[in-house]
Amino acid sequence: MKDGVITEIGPNLAVKGAREIDATGKVVAPCWVDIHAHIDAQITYDPFADPAGTNGIGTLVFGNCGW
């Protein structure tokens, strides 16, 4: 990684990372932005917006339900 950007992937990297995760058999992908979340009420009692994070959502855009 250089300046926060992944520069290499694969089993034979020139420089090993400070932290490595074995993702064998897993899907590795960036999180996504949910632009139509009905989580307005839930966010008042659940500051982590569960289960958004565990479903791969990194950013929630909400407020369209009138709350």
N, C-alpha and C positions, 0 to 999 in steps of 0.2 A: 504494500500500500504506500502511496506517495501523495502527500497533501490531501488525505482523506479519500483518495480514489483507488479502487482496486486495480492493480496494474498487471497481475499475473494470476492464473488459476492452473491447477493441475498437480500431479503427484511429485514432480521434480522441480520445485521452485528454487531459484537462485538464492533467495534469502528466506529463512523460516520466519513465520510470524511469532510475536510474543505470546499469542494465544491461538491455539488451533483446536478446531472442533471436528470430530469425525462425523461426517454427514452421510456416510455410506448408507444407501437405501432410502435416503430422504430427499425431498424436494427443497432446494434452497432458492428463495426468491425474495425480492424486496417487498416491503409492506405496501399496501395500496390505500388510496384516499376514498372514503365513502362519502359521496357528495349528496346523499339523500338518506340520512339516518333519522329514524324516529326514536331518538333517545333523549328528547328534551326533559321529560319527567325523571327518567332513570338517573340522569347525571346529577340530580339534586341529592340522591341518597347513595349513589355509587360513583365516586370520583374516578374510578378506573374504567368505567363504561364496559364492564364485563358483559359479554364475552368478546367484545370487539378485538382486543389485543390478541387473544388466543385464536381468532379467526383471520389474523393477518392484516387487520386494519391498523394503520399507523396514524391516520388523521381522520377526524370526524367533522363533518360540516353539518350543523343542525340548527334548528330554530324555525322550521317551516310549519310547526304544528300549533303555533299560537301560545306557547308557554313563555 
